[in-house]
């Protein structure tokens, strides 16, 4: 049999778990060598229409862009500081493809242990509890995290996964990036942001470990901490900024770098790292829960249950 067809059948069986039961038509014999690209597209697009699959895939690769096959919707959401968060949501067809990419390729990939955001069985509780009991804490926020995670870094990551097919990497990059970066609003962006930054997380962790500290990152929120260490290590901030800059990032100009002592009880990702060596909800949220419990209004039941579950997740954990 034609080796290209053999490759198609192998990839199909591997990705779908089902044996191809139909005799390949003559069109398949004209498929290009990067069979993986075509197999992925046929599965993600949800229809075994080879001519349409080949036409759209070729068009995407030739023009190196999504338009006119897919589109993004732009909108904003307010941040806690009052500024607007710019979001881009893929249309229904592209979102379906991205969920398939997420399930088949991204969720099973290992990320750096310090990157606790967007991971199964991990939460902001893991991010904050890692620093419970620390005497010195630094919080550092990356500015415009998703827009600053560039397309070329994403494509390099995909190329490392598909060494045998540059077109496969190019196609997956086109399908998971937008306007030169990771779109904040695409289901694949959170996972890719962790995978692309594994080397950066490794360097940051090695940097803080030199002085006996700990490091975690939840999306754009980084925390460094030390026990029994009274002062920030020499040149530590400069080194962190340099590592970020090498990866295309910069610290937020207002809240990018803050140093706390244990007694300061800093708020990290919306929860308090308190001086007693534990983590707790902010006083305002505790007051709200108390008020809802005492009102005993049936209309509050679902909301109260959500708050109580969140409280248990945050305060019921222990330091790892």
N, C-alpha and C positions, 0 to 999 in steps of 0.2 A: 504494500500500500504506500501511497505518497507519504513521505516523512512529515510533511506539513499537516496532513490530515491526522497522522498518528499523534502529533503534538496536540492538535485540537482536542482529540478524544481523551488524551491523558489529562489535559487541563480541565476539561469539562467534568470528567469523573471525579477529579480531586476537589473541585470547588463546589460541586452540587451534591456529591455523594450518590449520584445516579449515573447509570451507564447510558450512553447515547445509543438509542435503539433504531435510529433511522440511517439509511445509507447517505453519506454526505453527497450533496448535489455538486454539479460541476463548478458552481460559483465558489465553493470552498477551496477548490484547487487553485484559485487565483488569489487567495488571501495572502497578505504579506507575511514575512517571516515572524514578526512579533505577534504570534498567535495569542499570547496572554492578553495583550491589549484588546483584541477582538472578543476573546472569551469573557473577559470582565464586562465589556460593554453589553454583550448579549444578555448576561445575567442581570446586571444592574438596570438595564432599560426595560426588562420585563417582557420582552417579546422576541420570539425566534424569527426575526425578519432580517435575514443576512444582508440583503441589499440596502435596507434602511440603516442597519447597524453600520455597515461599511461606509455608507455615504456620510452619515453624521460624524462618525469617528474620524474619517479622513478630513472632513471639513474643520473639525475642532483642531486637529493637529496641524493642518495647513495654515489656518489663520491664527492659531495660538490664542484663542479667546472663546468665551461661551456664547456670545451673541451670534446669531439670532435664536439659537436653540433653547437657551435658558436665560433667566432673568433674576435679579435681586430687587427686593423692595427695601427702600431706605426709610428709617424712622428713628426717633430719639426717645430715650427714657431718662428721667432725672436721676442724678447721683445724689448721695447723701449730702455732699457739699453744695448742692444746688446747681451744679453745672450739668450739661446734657451729655449723655452717653450716646454716641452714634452707632446705630445697629444696621446691619444689612441681612435681610432674611431671604434665603433662596426660594424660588418658586416650588410648587408641589413636586414636579418631576425631578428637579435637581435635588431637592431635599430627600426624596426616596432613594436616589442613587447614593447620596452622602451617608444616609443611615446604613445602606448596604456596605459601603466602604468601611464605615466605623465598625460594624459587626464583624466583617470578614478579615480586616487587616489591622485595625488600630487597637481594639479592646484587648487583644491577646498579647500585645507587645509590652515588654517590660519597660518601666520608666524608673527614673532615679527615686530612691526611697524618700528623699527630702521633698519631692514634689507631691504633696498630698491632695491637691485640688483635682476635681473631675475624675476621681477614682472610686471604684466600687469599695464599699465598706470603709471609706475614708471621709472625713468631714473637717470643718473648721475646728472641731474639738481636738482632732489629732494635731492640727497645726499649732494650736495654742498650748495644749497640755504638754507638748514636747519641751516647753520652756518654763513649766511650772517650777517654782522654787529657785529660779535663777536670780542672781544678785545684780547682774548687768544685762540689760536688754536693748537691742537696737531694732527698730522697725524701719524698713526701707521699701518704698513703693515705686514700681516701675511706671513710667509715664507712657500712656497709649500702648499698652502691652500688645494687643492683637494687631493693630495697624503697623506696629514696629517689627512684628515677626514676618520677615520678608519672604516673598515668593521664591527667591533663589535658595534660601535656606530650606524651605519646604521641599523644593525640587531635589536638592542634594540628598535629603533624607529618603525620598522615594527612590532615587537612583541607587542608593545603598541597599534597598530592598529588592530591586529588580535589575541586578547587574547585567542580566542577559538581554534586557530589552529597554533601551533608552526611551522608545516611544511609549512604553507602558508607564514609565515614570512621568513623562511629559503629560500624558492624558490624565493621570491621577492628580498631577499638580494643577492642571487647568480646572478639574472638577472640584478641587478643594481650596483654591485661592481665588481672590477677587481684587481687582485694582492693585495688584502688586503685593498683597499681603494676605494674612488669614482674616476672613470676614467674621466679625463678632456678630453671631446670629446663626452661623452654620453649625450643624451638629458635629461635624468633624473637627472644628477648630480647637475646642478645649483639649482633646486627646492629642492632636498634632502639636499643640503648643508645649505639652510635656515632652513628647518624643523628640522634637526638634531641639529642645533645650537640655537634653540629658548631659551633654558635655559641659555646658555652662553650670548646671547644678553640681556636677562633680568637682569642678574647679572651685566653686564657692564653698562647698563643704570641706574640701581639702584646705582651703585658706583658713576657715574658722577653726578647724581641728588642730591647726598648728599651735593654737593657744588654748586648747582644751574646751572649745565652745561647741555649740550646736547650731544647726541651720535647718530651716524648713521654708518652703515656698508654697503659697496658695494663690495660684494665678499670678497676679502682679504684686502680691503682698509677700515680702520676704521678712523673716525674723532671724536674728542672730542673738545668742545668749551665752552667758558664762556664769558658772557658780564659783564663788570665792575669787573672782577676778575683778578688782576695783576700777580699772581704767580700760578704755578702748585700746586695743593693741596699736602700736605705732604703724602709721600708714595704712591702717585697715580700710578706712573709707576710700582712700585713693585707689587701693587695690580692687575693691568691689566695683567702683565706678569704671575702672579700666576693663575688668572682665565683662561688665555689662556693655560697654562701648564696643568691644570686639564682637559682640553678638547683635549689634544694632540697636541697643537699648540705652535709655538714660533714666536717671531718677527724676521723680516728679519734683518740679521746682519749689513747691510749697511744703508738701508732706513727705518728701522723698527720703529724708534721713533724720531720725529722731532717736535720741539716746535717753534711756530711763534707768533709774535705780529701782530696786525691788519695792521700796516704799512708795514709789510713784503710782503703782497699780495701773499700768498702761492698758488702754483698750485696743485690742487686736481683733480685726475682722468682726467687730461688733460685740465682743465679749471681754470680760475683765480678767487680766492676769494679776491676781491679788497678792498682797504681801504675806499671806499665810501659806503660800505654796500651792494654792489650788486655783481653779478657774470658776468664775461665776457670771451670771447674767448682769447687765447694767442695772442700777437701781430703778431707773424709769420703767424697765420691762418687768422687774419684780413687782413694782407698785401696780402696774396694769394687771398682772395676773391676780394679785391680791384683790383688786377691786372687782374683777370679773367673778372671782370665786364668791365674794360676799354679795354681789348683786343677785346671783342665782337666776339669771335671766336665760330662759331656754334658747333665746336667739344667739346667746354667746357660747353655747355648748361646743359647737364644732371648732370655733376659733380658740376657745380655752383649751380644748384637747390638743390642738396644734401647738400652742405655747407650752403646755405642760410636757408634751413630747420633746420639744426643743430643749426645754430646761433639763430634762432627764439626760438627753444626749450630751449636753455641755457639761453639766455638773456631776453626772454619774460616771464619767470616765476617770481614769487615773493616768499618771505620768508613765509613758512607755520607756 
